[in-house]
C-alpha cells in the first residue's frame, strides 16, 4: 500500500540558517514532485529511502544521508517504514554545500546528534546550546565523505540487463564471465563498463544490492544464517562482515534496533 505525504511548512522563508524536521513514515510513503527555498539533508533510521531528481535515482540506507540543494525539484519514496529527520539549510548557509544532489556518509557523531534532536523534538534552534548543537552537526556534514550514489543505475546497453536482473532477484549468482557470454562481449569489456558507468566494480555493486535486500529479509524475522544462505554466502561470517561495512552494526543489532518499525 502506498501513502502520500505532502510536506507542510509553516514558513515561506527559512526560520533560521539551520532548522530540522522529524517524522515516522510507513512503508510505501511517497511525496509528489516538490522543491524548497532551502537545501535539505535527509536522514533516516530503519530502512531505505529513494529520492528521484529528474531521471536520476538516489538510493540511501541508514548510513548515508541524501542532500538536495535549494530549488531542486524532487520526489521521495520510503521503501520501508523509517524514522526520518531533515536538516534544512538556508541558501546563505548552503553555499558551502554541493550544488548538485549527492550522498553524505553519516558518522557516529551525526547519528548521535540526530538522536538528540529527536529526543528534544528540536525544529528551530533558539537557545545558545541548541544553536551550538546545530553548528556541530553542520560542521560534521561538511567534513563527511561525499558519494554520487549508494546503488547507482545506468542505461548502458551492457549494464542495464544486469541491473534489471539483480534488482528483480538480488540472489542471482551469475558471474561477470557468464554475463559477458550472454551479452556477447568480453569479460574485460563488461568489467570496464561497470566501473565507468557505476563508479564501482561488479562485485561491489552486487554486494550493495544484496545488502539492501537483506534489510527486508531481516525485518521479516529471518535468522542471520537464513539470510546469509539465501544471498549465496556459504556461512554467516562473510555476510556479517559485508553488513557491518554498510550499516555500522551487525545484522542482529539491526533487527533489534528496527523491530519497532515493523
N, C-alpha and C positions, 0 to 999 in steps of 0.2 A: 504494500500500500504506500502511495506517495502522499506527502504532506507539504502543502505550500506554506512557506514562511515569507511574510512581507516585512522587510526591515522597517521599523518605525523609529524615527529620531525626533526628539523634541526641539532640536536645534537646527536652524538653517545654516548656521556657521559654527565651526568648532568652538566648544565652550572653554577649551584650553589647548595648549600646544600638544598635550598628550592626554587622552581620556580613554576609557575602557567600556566594553560591553560584555555581557555574560549571558549564557543560556544553556539549556539542556534540550537537545533535539532528538527526536525519534528517528529510527531507521527510515530512510526514504524521504527525509525532509529536503526541500529544494527551494531556491529563490529564482524568481524571474530575472531577466537581464536588468541590471541597475548599476548605478555608479554613485560615488560620494565626492564631495568637495574636499575631502581629506584622504590621505593614504590609509590603508588598513592592513595590519598584520593579523592573520587569522590563525589561532592556535586551538588544537583540540586535544581531548583525552578520551581514549576509548575506542577508536575505530579508524575510519578512513574518510577524508574529505576530498572532494573533487571540485576544482574551480576551472571554469572554461572562460577564456578570453579570446574572442573571435574563434578561430579554428584550432587554437592551442589548448591542451588539457594539462592541468597541473594537479597531480595526484599526490596526496600527502598523508602518511601515517603520523602518529603522535610525536615522533621525534623531529619532525620538520614543521615549520610554520610557513604559510603562503603569504607573500607580500603582493598587494595590488596597489599601484600608485594612484594618486588623486585623479579623478575624472576618467578613469578607465572602466568601461562597461564590462560586467562580468556576471556569470551565474554560478551558484554554488549548489553542491549536492552532497548530502551525508549518506554514505553507503551503509553505515551502521549508526546506532544510537551513540551520541557523543556528548561530552561536556565541552562547551565552547567558550572561548574568550577572544575578543578582538582588542588589539592595541591600535587605537586610531591616532593618526599623526597629522597635524595641521600642515598645510602646504609650506609655510615658512620653515618648519622643522624638517620636513620631508626632503629638503634639497640635498641632504647627505645620504639619502636612501637611493637605491637603484631607480632609474626612470622606466624600467620595464618589470613586469611580473617575474617573480622568481621564488625559490625556496630558501629559507634560512634554517640552519641546524639549531635545534633547541637544546641549550646547555642545561645542566642540572640546576644552575642558579636561576635561569629564566623560568624553568618549570616550577621551582620553589616560589618565585615571586608571583607567578600566576596563581598558585595555590593560595598564597596570602591575599591576593586581590579578591579571590572568590570568598574567602573567609570574611574579609572586611566588607564585601559587596561594594567595592570601590569602583565608581564610574568616573567622576571628575575629581582629581586630586585638589584638595583645598588647603589642608594643613601643611606645614613645612615637612613633616615626616612623610606624608603621602606624596608630596612633590619629589622628595629625595628618592622614594621607592620607585616612582615612575622614571626618574632620571637614571637610576642604576639599571633598570630594565632596558631603557633606550640605549645606554652605553654598551650593554651586553649584546643587544641585537646588532648594533653597528659593527661590533667585533666578531660576530658569528660568521661562520663559513657559508658562502652562498652556493646554491646549486640551480641549474637551469630546470631541473625536474627530477622527481624520485623515480618515476616509471615513464620515461619519455616514449612517444609514439612516432611513427613515420609512415608516409605514404609511398616510400620507395618500393618498387615492384618486387624486389628481392626480400625486403624486410617485412612488408605488410602481411604476407601469408603466414609468417612465423608468429608475428604479434597476434593476429586473429586467432590462430590455433591455440596459442598459450593462454590468451585471455579466455577462450572458451573452455580450455582444460589445462590448468596450471600444472597438472601432474604429468603432462606429456613429456616423455623422456627421449624423444628423438634427438640424436646428436646433430651437431653442426654439419658433420660429413653427410649424414642421411638427408638433412635438409638441402644441402648443396646438390646432391644427386637428384632429388625430387624437383628442384628448381632449375636444373640443367646448367649449373655453374660450378665453379671450383670452390673448395672449402676456404682457400685463401681469399678469394674474391668476396665470398659471403662474410667472412670474418672482418674484412676491411670495411664493408658496407655497414656492419653492425657498429663499429667504432665511430665511423664518420656520421652515421645517421642518428645513433642513440647516445653517443658520448661514452659508451662503455662496451665491454665485450659481451658476447652472447651468454657466457656463464653467469656473469654478474646480473644481467637483465633477467634471466630465468630465475636466479636466486631471489631477486626482489619480488617477482610476481608470485613466487611460492610463499614468500613472507606475507604478502597481502592476503593470499588465500588462507594461510594458516591462522590468521586472526579470526576469521569466520568459523573455522573448524574448532578452535579452542573455545570460542564463545558458545558453541553448540554443546559443549561438555565433553568433547573427545579428549582422551588422555594424551599426554605429550608423546608417548610411544605410538599411539594410533595415528596421530598427525604426522609424525616423522615417517612412518612406514607408508602412509598414503601419499606423501610427497616424494617418495622414491629414495629415502635415506635407509640404509641398512640397519642403522641403530639411532638412538636418540641423540647422542652427544654431538654429531655434526649439525643436526637441526638446531639444537640448543645454542651452539656457537653462532650459527647464522642469525638466529632470532635475537640474541643479545646484541649482535652488531648493529641491527636496525632498530631495536626497541629499547635498548639500555636496561633491559630487565629480562628475566628468564620467562619461558612460556608459562610456567606455573604461576609466577608472580603476576603476569599479565592477566591471567584468567581470574585470579583473586581480586585484583585491582578493579577489574571491569565487570564483575559479576552484577553490580547494581544497575548496569546499563542494559542488561539483557531484557 
